[in-house]
Each structure stands twice: as structure tokens, then as C-alpha cells.
Amino acid sequence: MVTPAVRLAGTAVWRDDVMTRHHDTNPSRPCVRPGAPPSFARPLRQLSVELAGRSVGAEGRDAAARLKDAGVAFGDCTDLFELARSCQPGGDPDHAAAVIRALSGLVPDTETAGLCLLVAFGPALEHMAGWLAARGAKPEDAEASAIAALWEAASRPGRHEGGRLYRAAWTALRHEVRRELRHRRAYAHPSESDAVSLPPDVAGCIEVLLADAVRAGALRRDQAELLHALYAEDVPAVVLAASSGRTVWAVSMAKRRAERALGTFVSGKEKP
């Protein structure tokens, strides 16, 4: 029986800049292959363009052959991109459900399978991202968080039904939003519009400023480490999220809180 969730996530069933050509199965890495989409493209678009590029030529045929040998039924599909698109709305639900199960069993060890799976879930993840964006997340962060949630669910051992992956991703995202709302209520932070802006020359003295803020008790050590990574080391939020096991949404919210605390500290120091 094909459930509505499978129709949405299997026959309907997409971190910032994912999947490299070098068999890196961390979906937070940027696309680096020749012809990769521009860096300003949204994460879902980048995944789709990446898979389309991998589907052509001898390399694409070889990748498709390896998936077929691993038990992925292509049916009438001739390449990887067509296979992923066949699992989206308008396709055969039984075919989509079978493809999703087979692809999920190959994640995270087979990068091509993971990329196909993420593109196959494109419409469902776009819907999740819209839900996050409506709750304050930046559009690119919302897409990245939705992708990461699905990737985490698909990376668990075994084959998974499309509906199960869909529900697991939603559960993770909703849990993250609820946790953020609890944190906001507990600390009663001002809205982002009320935040104190940091002076433009902060980047040049960030290490000293962060150390002063920590010593004064205005900033926690983990907040200082986050701002140091973002400002001094230029580490993308999606990479920090992947390395810490958090979603991009969570990292973005933590960044905003730390910036507000540091801005308030700087403002207080500058008062006569």
C-alpha cells in the first residue's frame, strides 16, 4: 500500500552546497566539480544541477550501471537524473517506492545513490524549507536544514520506505524549531530587529574582543568559539552544523544570539 507520505516523499518523494565529486558523502560540502552551479544558487537547485551534470557521458553511464548492479530498478529511465525525477509527483508510485527503498539502502556509502535520493525528494524538501522559512529561517538555511534532516534519516542502516524518511525528516525539523522557541522564551532575547549592530572594524580585533567578552561574563565560551569560527576563520555555517551534529537553523539562531550578546557588550564598553 502506498501511503500519502510516500506519494509526497516517494513519488513525491532536497546543506548548503552539497556533495563533491571526490566521493565525499558529507552533504554540507560545496560542489567543486567543473561546471558546478554558481555559489549563489540555492542548495536544492545545486543538488539538481549537480546530478544532471553527473548523468551525462561515460561517467554517468558507469554510475547508472553500478546502481543497477546494486539493485536499483531503473525501469524506463535512461540516466541518473531521469531516475530521480521519476520519483517525483506524476510518476508511477510503485516504481518510486521501490527506487526510494533501494537508494536508501545504499546511503551513505554510495554517494551517487545519496544524491539521487535527495533530488528525488525535491518537492517534499522544498515544502519543508518553506515551513522553516515561514518561521524565520533564511531561505538558503531552511533548504540546507531540510536536506540535512533527510540525509540523517537516510543514513541510518537498512532500507527505508519513502514515508518513513519523510516523517523522520519532519520530526527532526519540528524538534529543532521547538527547541529554539523554548530557548527564546527561557532567555527572553530581544527580536533580531532590536539587536545591537557590531562595529564595522570588529573583524580586525575579533580575538581580543571575544576574549574580553568571555572574561567579563558577557559571552559564553561556546558562543565565543562560534563567532571566532564564523568571523576569524570564515568557516561556513553549514560546515559548522555538520561538524557539530546540528542543523543550519540551530547554528544560525546561535549565531544571532551570540552577535546580540557581543553587540551589547561592545555598546556598553563604548559608553562614557
N, C-alpha and C positions, 0 to 999 in steps of 0.2 A: 504494500500500500504506500502510495506517495503522499506524504503529508503536505499541508500548505507551506510549512517551513522549508521542505525540500523543493517545492516549486519556486520559492523565493530564493533559496540558497543553493539549490542543486540544479534545478532547471532555471532557477533564478539565481541558483547558486551554481579590496580590493579590500614604511616609516619613512619617513621622508626619504625618497630616492633609494630604491632597494635593489638588491641582487646584482652582483657583479659577474663578469664573465669568468672569473677565476674560481668558480666552484665555492664561493663564499655564501653559505646558507644563512647568514645573518641578515634579515630583511631591513636592517637600518642603514646598510652601506649604500653609497651613491652609485648610480650607473656609471661605469667608466669605459665601457666598450665603445669602439668607434661608431659614430652615428647615433649615440645615445641622445635622448631628448634633452633640451636645454634645462639648465638648473632651475629656471623659474617655473617649469611645468609642475602641476600638482602631482602628488605621489601616485594616485590611481592612473593618471594619464601616462606617467613614466613607466609604470608596470606594463601597461598595454602596448606602448611603443617598443619597449624592450623585448617583449615576447614576439611581437610582429617582426622585429629585426632578426631574432634568433630562428625564426621559422623558415627563412629563405635559404636557398643554396644547399650545398652538400652538408654543411654543418647542421642545418635544420632537418634534413632528411635523416641524418645519422641519429640525431636526438629523438626524432619521432620513432625510429626503428627500435631504439633502446627502450622507450616507453612501451611499445607494443610487446617486446620480448618480456617486459616486466608484468604484463597482464592488463595493460590499459587498452580497452576496446575503442578503436578509432571510428568504427562504422564507416560512414561515407566521408569522413573528414580526411583531408589530404595533408594537413600540416598542423603544427602545434597551436597556432593562433586560431585556426578554424575549430580545432578540438575544444579550446577554452570557450569560444563564442557559442558553440553548440550547446553548452550547459547553461546558457543564459535564457531569459524569457523568450518563448516562441519555439523552443526546441522540443525534442522528444523527452518527456520526463523520465522514462525508464532508462534511456541511454544516458541522460545527465546524471541520474542517481548512481549508475554503475561506474561512470567515469570518475565522479567525485570520490566514491569508495576506493577505487584503485589508486587514484592520485594521492589520497590522504595516507595510504599505506606506505608510500614512498618518501613522504616528508619526515624529517628534514634532510635525509641523506642524499636525495636526488634533487638537485637544485632546479632542474627543468620542470620536474613534476610540481614542485612548490610554486614556481612562477605561473604555471598553467592553472593551478588551483586558485591562486589569488585573483587572476584575471577572470576565471570562471565565476567567482563570487562578486564580480564588479558591481552589479546593480545593488546587491544586498549591502555591500560595504559603503557604497555611496549614500545609501539611506541611513546607515549608522552614523556616518560622518556628518550628515545633515542634522541629525539629532544632537550630536555633540556641539556642532557649531551654533545651534539654537540656544545652547546653554553656556555660551561664552568662549568656546574654544576657537582659535584661529582656524580657518578652513583647511590649511595645509596640515596643521597639527591634528585636526579632527580626522582627516583621512589617514594620517600616519598611525594614529592610535587605533583606528578601526582595523587597519591592516595588521598591526602588531597583535591585536586581540585574536584575530582569526588564525594568524601564524602560530601563536602559542597553543591554541586549541588543536590545530592540525599536527603539531609537533609531538603530541602525546603518542605513545606506541600504539600500533594497530591501525586497522582500517576504521573509518568513521563515516556515518551517514551524514549527508548534507545538512539535514535538520539539526543533528546533534552539534555540528560545528557552528551552525548559525546561532543556536541558543547559547552555546558556551561563550561565543564572542560577545553577544549581547549582555550576558551575565557579568562578564569581566568589565565591560564598559560602564554598565549601570553601577556596579560596586565602586568603581573608581570615582564616578560622579558623586555618589552618596558620601563617600569618604571625604571628598573635597568640600562638600556642603557642610558636613559635620565640623570639619576643621575651620571653616569660615565662621560658623556660629560660635565655636569654642573660643576663638581668638578675637572675634568681632573686629576684623580688619576693615579699614575704610575701603570704599569702592576704588576701582582702578583709576577712575577719573579724579579721585581725591589724592592720589599718590603724589609724593614729593619727587620731582624730577631730579636726577643726579646731574651734577655739573658736567659740562662737556669735556673737561680735562680729567675726569675720573679714571679713564683707561690708562693714563700715563702714570698714575700713582696708586693703582688698584691694590697692590700687595700691601703697601703701608697702610692704606685706608682700611682694608679689611682687617688687618691685624689690630689696628686701633679700635675698630668697632667691636671685635671679639673681646678685647681686654676690658672695654667699657660695659660689656654685657648687652650691647645693643644688637648684636648679631650672634646667632649660634654658630658653632664651628662648622656644622654641615652646610649651613647657609653660606658661610664664607667660602667653603670649598666649591660649592656650586657656582657662585659668582666668579670665583677665580678661574674655574674651568671654562666658563662661558666668555668672560671678558679678556682674561690674560692669555689663555691657551687657545681660544677660538674653537672650542670643541662644540660641534652642532648638538642641539638639544636631543635630536633623535639618537645620536650615538651615546649620549649620557643616559638616555632612557634605556637603551639596550643593555648597556654595561651594568646598570643598577637594577634591572628587572622591573622597571616602572614603565608606565605609558608616557607618551609625549605630553598628553594632557596633564599628568601629575607633575612632570618636570616643569612645564610652562607655569602652572599655578605656584609651584615652589619658587620659581624664579621671580614671579611678580611679588610674592610676599617678602622675599629677601631684598629685592630692589626697594620696596617701600620702607623696610626697616633701615636699610643703609641710607636712603634718602633722608629719612627723618633724623638719623644720626648726624649726617653731614649738615643738614639745616640747623640743628642745634649747636653744632660746633661753630658755625659761622655767625651766630647771634652775638652782638656786642655784650 
